[in-house]
């Protein structure tokens, strides 16, 4: 809210006032990105995707590309941390859950 309304202490506002101000925030505001767990502005996604494509095009013109080595990493994936191992968020059976719990607990 600070960048749009210059309100630094929004928690001191009445609840209805804060809600009305929040509803008027643009989609790329820090608050709205935080609500959506979005790390980057919309434009930054596009810019990083363009950068990745340019890096691939440049790489394709090298001898490394002919041999299939040293392909550049995706900056977009790096920024979004999608290259990390996915965390387990669920289990198919109670036995899978118990096995994982024992590993974590060190049993």
MMTF fields as JSON, N, C-alpha, C and O atoms, coordinates in Angstrom:
{
  "mmtfVersion": "1.0.0",
  "mmtfProducer": "UNKNOWN",
  "numBonds": 427,
  "numAtoms": 428,
  "numGroups": 107,
  "numChains": 1,
  "numModels": 1,
  "chainsPerModel": [1],
  "groupsPerChain": [107],
  "chainIdList": ["A"],
  "bondAtomList": [4, 2, 8, 6, 12, 10, 16, 14, 20, 18, 24, 22, 28, 26, 32, 30, 36, 34, 40, 38, 44, 42, 48, 46, 52, 50, 56, 54, 60, 58, 64, 62, 68, 66, 72, 70, 76, 74, 80, 78, 84, 82, 88, 86, 92, 90, 96, 94, 100, 98, 104, 102, 108, 106, 112, 110, 116, 114, 120, 118, 124, 122, 128, 126, 132, 130, 136, 134, 140, 138, 144, 142, 148, 146, 152, 150, 156, 154, 160, 158, 164, 162, 168, 166, 172, 170, 176, 174, 180, 178, 184, 182, 188, 186, 192, 190, 196, 194, 200, 198, 204, 202, 208, 206, 212, 210, 216, 214, 220, 218, 224, 222, 228, 226, 232, 230, 236, 234, 240, 238, 244, 242, 248, 246, 252, 250, 256, 254, 260, 258, 264, 262, 268, 266, 272, 270, 276, 274, 280, 278, 284, 282, 288, 286, 292, 290, 296, 294, 300, 298, 304, 302, 308, 306, 312, 310, 316, 314, 320, 318, 324, 322, 328, 326, 332, 330, 336, 334, 340, 338, 344, 342, 348, 346, 352, 350, 356, 354, 360, 358, 364, 362, 368, 366, 372, 370, 376, 374, 380, 378, 384, 382, 388, 386, 392, 390, 396, 394, 400, 398, 404, 402, 408, 406, 412, 410, 416, 414, 420, 418, 424, 422],
  "bondOrderList": [1, 1, 1, 1, 1, 1, 1, 1, 1, 1, 1, 1, 1, 1, 1, 1, 1, 1, 1, 1, 1, 1, 1, 1, 1, 1, 1, 1, 1, 1, 1, 1, 1, 1, 1, 1, 1, 1, 1, 1, 1, 1, 1, 1, 1, 1, 1, 1, 1, 1, 1, 1, 1, 1, 1, 1, 1, 1, 1, 1, 1, 1, 1, 1, 1, 1, 1, 1, 1, 1, 1, 1, 1, 1, 1, 1, 1, 1, 1, 1, 1, 1, 1, 1, 1, 1, 1, 1, 1, 1, 1, 1, 1, 1, 1, 1, 1, 1, 1, 1, 1, 1, 1, 1, 1, 1],
  "groupList": [{"groupName": "UNK", "atomNameList": ["N", "CA", "C", "O"], "elementList": ["N", "C", "C", "O"], "formalChargeList": [0, 0, 0, 0], "bondAtomList": [1, 0, 2, 1, 3, 2], "bondOrderList": [1, 1, 2], "singleLetterCode": "X", "chemCompType": "L-PEPTIDE LINKING"}],
  "groupTypeList": [0, 0, 0, 0, 0, 0, 0, 0, 0, 0, 0, 0, 0, 0, 0, 0, 0, 0, 0, 0, 0, 0, 0, 0, 0, 0, 0, 0, 0, 0, 0, 0, 0, 0, 0, 0, 0, 0, 0, 0, 0, 0, 0, 0, 0, 0, 0, 0, 0, 0, 0, 0, 0, 0, 0, 0, 0, 0, 0, 0, 0, 0, 0, 0, 0, 0, 0, 0, 0, 0, 0, 0, 0, 0, 0, 0, 0, 0, 0, 0, 0, 0, 0, 0, 0, 0, 0, 0, 0, 0, 0, 0, 0, 0, 0, 0, 0, 0, 0, 0, 0, 0, 0, 0, 0, 0, 0],
  "groupIdList": [1, 2, 3, 4, 5, 6, 7, 8, 9, 10, 11, 12, 13, 14, 15, 16, 17, 18, 19, 20, 21, 22, 23, 24, 25, 26, 27, 28, 29, 30, 31, 32, 33, 34, 35, 36, 37, 38, 39, 40, 41, 42, 43, 44, 45, 46, 47, 48, 49, 50, 51, 52, 53, 54, 55, 56, 57, 58, 59, 60, 61, 62, 63, 64, 65, 66, 67, 68, 69, 70, 71, 72, 73, 74, 75, 76, 77, 78, 79, 80, 81, 82, 83, 84, 85, 86, 87, 88, 89, 90, 91, 92, 93, 94, 95, 96, 97, 98, 99, 100, 101, 102, 103, 104, 105, 106, 107],
  "secStructList": [7, 2, 2, 2, 2, 7, 7, 1, 7, 4, 4, 4, 1, 7, 2, 2, 2, 2, 2, 2, 2, 2, 2, 6, 7, 7, 6, 6, 1, 2, 2, 2, 2, 2, 2, 6, 6, 7, 7, 1, 7, 2, 2, 2, 2, 2, 2, 2, 2, 2, 2, 2, 2, 2, 2, 2, 2, 2, 2, 2, 6, 1, 2, 2, 2, 2, 2, 6, 7, 7, 7, 7, 7, 7, 2, 2, 2, 2, 2, 2, 6, 6, 6, 1, 7, 7, 7, 7, 7, 7, 7, 1, 1, 2, 2, 2, 2, 2, 2, 2, 2, 2, 2, 2, 2, 6, 7],
  "xCoordList": [0.81, 0.0, 0.854, 0.401, 2.082, 2.954, 3.26, 3.287, 3.492, 3.864, 2.69, 2.909, 1.454, 0.295, -0.337, -0.614, -0.566, -1.296, -0.418, -0.905, 0.864, 1.789, 1.344, 1.538, 0.747, 0.332, 1.384, 1.53, 2.111, 3.193, 2.731, 3.29, 1.735, 1.262, -0.196, -1.102, -0.411, -1.772, -2.514, -3.744, -1.792, -2.46, -3.147, -3.995, -2.785, -3.418, -4.708, -5.454, -4.973, -6.202, -7.386, -7.21, -8.596, -9.785, -9.836, -9.395, -10.369, -10.373, -11.037, -10.511, -12.19, -12.89, -12.055, -12.023, -11.39, -10.553, -9.394, -9.087, -8.756, -7.644, -8.123, -7.422, -9.307, -9.857, -10.152, -9.863, -10.719, -11.026, -9.74, -9.661, -8.739, -7.467, -6.804, -6.253, -6.856, -6.243, -6.924, -6.265, -8.237, -8.957, -8.571, -8.778, -8.013, -7.616, -6.18, -5.734, -5.446, -4.039, -3.931, -4.737, -2.945, -2.746, -2.127, -1.545, -2.263, -1.858, -0.358, 0.062, 0.446, 1.893, 2.401, 3.611, 1.489, 1.941, 2.552, 2.221, 3.438, 4.096, 3.085, 3.239, 2.049, 1.044, 0.292, 0.087, -0.119, -0.863, 0.033, -0.42, 1.302, 2.225, 2.435, 2.534, 2.502, 2.678, 1.463, 1.616, 0.261, -0.953, -0.973, -1.457, -0.448, -0.439, 0.838, 1.02, 1.726, 3.028, 3.806, 4.488, 3.695, 4.364, 5.667, 5.653, 6.776, 8.084, 8.448, 9.164, 7.959, 8.358, 7.15, 6.016, 7.415, 6.358, 6.076, 6.922, 4.906, 4.523, 5.545, 5.908, 6.005, 6.97, 8.288, 8.944, 8.664, 9.922, 9.881, 10.897, 8.704, 8.569, 8.863, 9.61, 8.26, 8.45, 9.901, 10.472, 10.492, 11.877, 12.828, 13.753, 12.608, 13.476, 13.291, 14.256, 12.055, 11.805, 12.508, 13.082, 12.466, 13.164, 14.67, 15.346, 15.186, 16.617, 17.022, 18.052, 16.212, 16.518, 16.583, 17.491, 15.619, 15.599, 16.814, 17.402, 17.192, 18.376, 19.643, 20.53, 19.722, 20.892, 20.956, 22.043, 19.802, 19.758, 20.174, 20.944, 19.656, 20.019, 21.523, 22.16, 22.084, 23.524, 24.294, 25.293, 23.819, 24.477, 24.411, 25.362, 23.272, 23.108, 24.133, 24.374, 24.728, 25.713, 27.139, 28.095, 27.285, 28.621, 28.926, 28.043, 30.192, 30.604, 30.075, 29.849, 29.881, 29.318, 27.926, 27.579, 27.146, 25.793, 25.838, 25.011, 26.826, 26.964, 27.215, 26.774, 27.928, 28.253, 27.299, 27.437, 26.33, 25.326, 25.848, 25.411, 26.769, 27.308, 27.254, 27.103, 27.379, 27.399, 26.164, 26.262, 25.022, 23.774, 23.537, 23.696, 23.16, 22.952, 21.744, 20.745, 21.88, 20.77, 19.665, 19.926, 18.459, 17.328, 17.344, 17.281, 17.427, 17.404, 16.02, 15.904, 14.978, 13.621, 13.441, 12.903, 13.887, 13.77, 14.619, 14.234, 15.775, 16.659, 16.005, 16.045, 15.405, 14.753, 13.547, 13.276, 12.829, 11.649, 12.021, 11.171, 13.3, 13.815, 13.094, 12.827, 12.784, 12.124, 13.12, 12.727, 14.416, 15.416, 15.716, 16.469, 15.124, 15.338, 14.469, 13.49, 14.836, 14.044, 12.674, 12.579, 11.614, 10.289, 10.126, 10.634, 9.414, 9.161, 7.942, 7.017, 7.938, 6.789, 5.67, 5.867, 4.509, 3.401, 2.252, 1.272, 2.375, 1.307, 1.788, 2.882, 0.967, 1.309, 0.105, -1.04, 0.375, -0.71, -1.294, -2.479, -0.443, -0.911, -0.416, 0.548, -1.06, -0.574, 0.825, 1.596, 1.151, 2.461, 3.57, 4.641, 3.299, 4.261, 4.488, 5.617, 3.405, 3.513, 4.361, 5.262, 4.079, 4.823, 6.302, 7.164, 6.598, 7.996, 8.719, 9.852, 8.078, 8.697, 8.843, 9.852, 7.843, 7.894, 9.06, 9.749, 9.288, 10.393, 11.74, 12.67, 11.849, 13.106, 13.375, 14.488, 12.358, 12.512, 12.812, 13.655, 12.124, 12.312, 13.601, 14.01, 14.243, 15.493, 15.286, 16.165, 14.155, 13.849, 14.35, 14.179],
  "yCoordList": [-1.194, 0.0, 1.259, 2.332, 1.116, 2.289, 2.836, 4.051, 1.944, 2.428, 3.064, 3.912, 2.681, 3.234, 4.386, 5.441, 4.18, 5.175, 5.945, 6.845, 5.605, 6.232, 6.029, 6.895, 4.871, 4.498, 3.549, 2.43, 3.988, 3.172, 2.219, 1.132, 2.605, 1.789, 1.402, 1.916, 0.494, 0.143, -0.586, -0.597, -1.192, -1.898, -0.936, -1.35, 0.335, 1.339, 1.874, 2.596, 1.527, 1.974, 1.137, -0.007, 1.698, 0.866, -0.265, -0.093, -1.403, -2.588, -2.328, -2.738, -1.65, -1.386, -0.492, -0.704, 0.489, 1.378, 0.603, 0.763, -0.231, -1.04, -1.974, -2.162, -2.56, -3.47, -2.728, -3.239, -1.537, -0.751, -0.37, -0.461, 0.054, 0.411, -0.803, -0.706, -1.935, -3.16, -3.605, -4.114, -3.419, -3.84, -3.0, -3.427, -1.811, -0.953, -1.102, -0.397, -2.01, -2.201, -2.866, -3.733, -2.466, -3.088, -4.472, -4.782, -5.288, -6.696, -6.886, -7.915, -5.915, -6.044, -5.405, -5.308, -4.964, -4.381, -5.473, -6.65, -5.075, -6.058, -6.85, -8.056, -6.165, -6.848, -7.909, -9.023, -7.56, -8.525, -9.687, -10.831, -9.405, -10.496, -11.409, -12.626, -10.834, -11.632, -12.536, -13.701, -12.008, -12.813, -14.003, -15.079, -13.81, -14.88, -15.713, -16.615, -15.419, -16.096, -15.974, -16.908, -14.821, -14.558, -13.82, -12.752, -14.373, -13.8, -12.621, -11.715, -12.63, -11.615, -10.85, -11.323, -9.655, -8.907, -9.598, -10.338, -9.368, -9.995, -9.707, -10.592, -8.461, -8.082, -8.848, -9.186, -9.114, -9.811, -11.244, -11.76, -11.902, -13.245, -13.209, -14.036, -12.231, -12.098, -11.782, -12.376, -10.853, -10.47, -11.649, -11.84, -12.431, -13.587, -14.658, -15.312, -14.843, -15.812, -15.375, -16.204, -14.078, -13.557, -13.751, -14.176, -13.443, -13.628, -15.085, -15.363, -16.014, -17.441, -17.806, -18.519, -17.319, -17.637, -17.053, -17.712, -15.833, -15.223, -15.991, -16.162, -16.452, -17.225, -18.553, -19.009, -19.179, -20.438, -20.186, -20.954, -19.102, -18.788, -18.571, -19.085, -17.816, -17.564, -18.885, -19.114, -19.741, -21.029, -21.916, -22.634, -21.859, -22.692, -22.37, -23.188, -21.196, -20.783, -21.175, -20.772, -21.955, -22.337, -23.796, -24.579, -24.132, -25.529, -26.416, -27.61, -25.826, -26.592, -27.122, -28.244, -26.332, -26.761, -27.944, -28.852, -27.926, -29.043, -30.349, -31.414, -30.254, -31.452, -31.659, -32.619, -30.753, -30.897, -30.703, -31.395, -29.78, -29.57, -28.082, -27.219, -27.811, -26.45, -25.618, -24.415, -26.271, -25.538, -24.564, -24.943, -23.316, -22.34, -22.708, -23.244, -22.398, -22.65, -21.632, -20.515, -22.014, -21.092, -20.141, -20.569, -18.861, -17.862, -17.806, -17.571, -18.02, -18.004, -19.128, -18.91, -20.32, -21.45, -21.236, -21.632, -20.609, -20.34, -19.343, -19.535, -18.283, -17.272, -17.847, -17.486, -18.746, -19.359, -20.558, -21.137, -20.929, -22.06, -23.36, -24.195, -23.517, -24.736, -25.848, -26.982, -25.529, -26.552, -27.35, -28.323, -26.941, -27.664, -28.912, -29.016, -29.846, -31.063, -30.728, -29.966, -31.29, -31.014, -31.673, -32.768, -30.994, -31.553, -32.457, -32.209, -33.502, -34.395, -33.652, -33.137, -33.603, -32.896, -33.829, -33.4, -35.079, -36.008, -37.444, -37.717, -38.346, -39.763, -40.544, -40.162, -41.641, -42.454, -43.405, -43.737, -43.839, -44.799, -44.39, -43.633, -44.877, -44.609, -45.184, -44.647, -46.264, -46.872, -45.951, -45.854, -45.274, -44.309, -43.178, -42.737, -42.727, -41.65, -42.098, -41.375, -43.282, -43.787, -43.982, -43.687, -44.477, -44.668, -43.325, -43.211, -42.321, -40.995, -40.366, -39.719, -40.551, -39.997, -40.589, -39.881, -41.899, -42.551, -42.043, -41.899, -41.773, -41.22, -39.847, -39.556, -39.017, -37.652, -37.69, -36.936, -38.569, -38.664, -39.386, -39.359, -40.03, -40.74, -42.049, -42.508, -42.642, -43.92, -45.096, -46.244],
  "zCoordList": [0.0, 0.0, 0.0, -0.398, 0.446, 0.522, -0.863, -1.057, -1.834, -3.159, -3.901, -4.766, -3.589, -4.278, -3.514, -4.085, -2.217, -1.424, -0.437, 0.247, -0.356, 0.583, 2.035, 2.888, 2.292, 3.643, 4.185, 3.692, 5.189, 5.717, 6.812, 6.96, 7.569, 8.695, 8.45, 9.106, 7.502, 7.13, 8.241, 8.253, 9.168, 10.266, 11.234, 12.024, 11.174, 12.033, 11.419, 12.079, 10.164, 9.502, 9.967, 10.386, 9.896, 10.15, 9.116, 7.98, 9.511, 8.655, 7.306, 6.272, 7.303, 6.041, 5.129, 3.917, 5.691, 4.89, 4.277, 3.095, 5.076, 4.57, 3.461, 2.466, 3.621, 2.618, 1.314, 0.232, 1.41, 0.213, -0.509, -1.734, 0.243, -0.375, -1.014, -2.111, -0.337, -0.873, -2.157, -3.064, -2.244, -3.453, -4.662, -5.798, -4.439, -5.539, -5.98, -6.886, -5.357, -5.731, -7.095, -7.432, -7.874, -9.182, -9.008, -7.968, -10.035, -9.949, -9.73, -9.2, -10.127, -9.953, -8.678, -8.475, -7.808, -6.543, -5.674, -5.814, -4.786, -3.921, -3.104, -2.91, -2.626, -1.793, -2.585, -2.103, -3.8, -4.616, -5.04, -5.086, -5.35, -5.69, -4.493, -4.648, -3.309, -2.086, -1.87, -1.502, -2.096, -1.94, -2.893, -2.54, -4.099, -5.098, -5.046, -5.864, -4.09, -3.995, -5.302, -5.723, -5.928, -7.196, -6.909, -6.297, -7.34, -7.02, -7.915, -7.49, -9.145, -10.116, -10.641, -10.568, -11.173, -11.86, -13.185, -13.688, -13.753, -15.025, -16.114, -16.889, -16.166, -17.198, -17.032, -18.017, -15.798, -15.552, -16.07, -16.536, -15.995, -16.56, -18.052, -18.576, -18.727, -20.172, -20.511, -21.426, -19.78, -20.038, -19.839, -20.629, -18.8, -18.565, -19.633, -20.029, -20.103, -21.168, -22.454, -23.161, -22.758, -23.937, -23.779, -24.716, -22.608, -22.345, -22.559, -23.174, -22.05, -22.228, -23.705, -24.133, -24.485, -25.913, -26.629, -27.486, -26.289, -26.902, -26.549, -27.387, -25.308, -24.898, -25.647, -26.001, -25.894, -26.652, -28.101, -28.676, -28.684, -30.077, -30.195, -31.114, -29.268, -29.293, -29.133, -29.814, -28.233, -27.992, -29.24, -29.548, -29.96, -31.151, -32.241, -33.128, -32.175, -33.171, -32.783, -33.445, -31.717, -31.253, -31.56, -31.909, -31.42, -31.602, -30.475, -30.671, -29.296, -28.181, -28.525, -28.155, -29.219, -29.592, -30.543, -30.461, -31.461, -32.403, -31.667, -32.098, -30.549, -29.77, -28.597, -27.84, -28.452, -27.404, -25.999, -25.079, -25.811, -24.473, -24.109, -24.974, -22.823, -22.275, -22.647, -22.887, -22.69, -22.96, -21.806, -20.646, -22.101, -21.02, -20.157, -20.636, -18.867, -17.946, -18.189, -18.638, -17.898, -18.013, -16.823, -15.67, -17.113, -16.046, -15.398, -14.196, -16.193, -15.655, -14.644, -13.558, -14.996, -14.082, -12.84, -11.74, -13.019, -11.892, -10.934, -9.719, -11.475, -10.644, -9.904, -8.759, -10.577, -9.958, -9.101, -8.424, -9.135, -8.371, -8.73, -7.865, -10.023, -10.485, -10.768, -11.045, -10.701, -10.929, -9.673, -9.716, -8.546, -7.299, -7.275, -8.013, -6.428, -6.298, -5.717, -4.755, -6.294, -5.735, -4.371, -4.13, -3.491, -2.166, -2.223, -2.996, -1.409, -1.34, -0.614, 0.486, -1.235, -0.61, -0.231, 0.379, -0.588, -0.251, -0.341, -0.835, 0.137, 0.144, -0.363, -0.123, -1.068, -1.607, -0.569, -0.609, 0.364, 1.364, 2.744, 2.856, 3.784, 5.137, 5.365, 6.161, 4.673, 4.82, 4.294, 4.892, 3.164, 2.631, 3.63, 3.849, 4.223, 5.213, 6.398, 6.825, 6.928, 8.088, 7.763, 8.591, 6.563, 6.167, 6.11, 6.578, 5.546, 5.462, 6.846, 7.128, 7.713, 9.073, 9.839, 10.575, 9.669, 10.367, 9.886, 10.679, 8.596, 8.063, 8.661, 9.099, 8.674, 9.219, 10.71, 11.196, 11.44, 12.881, 13.261, 14.422, 12.285, 12.554, 13.271, 14.0, 13.077, 13.746, 12.941, 13.352]
}
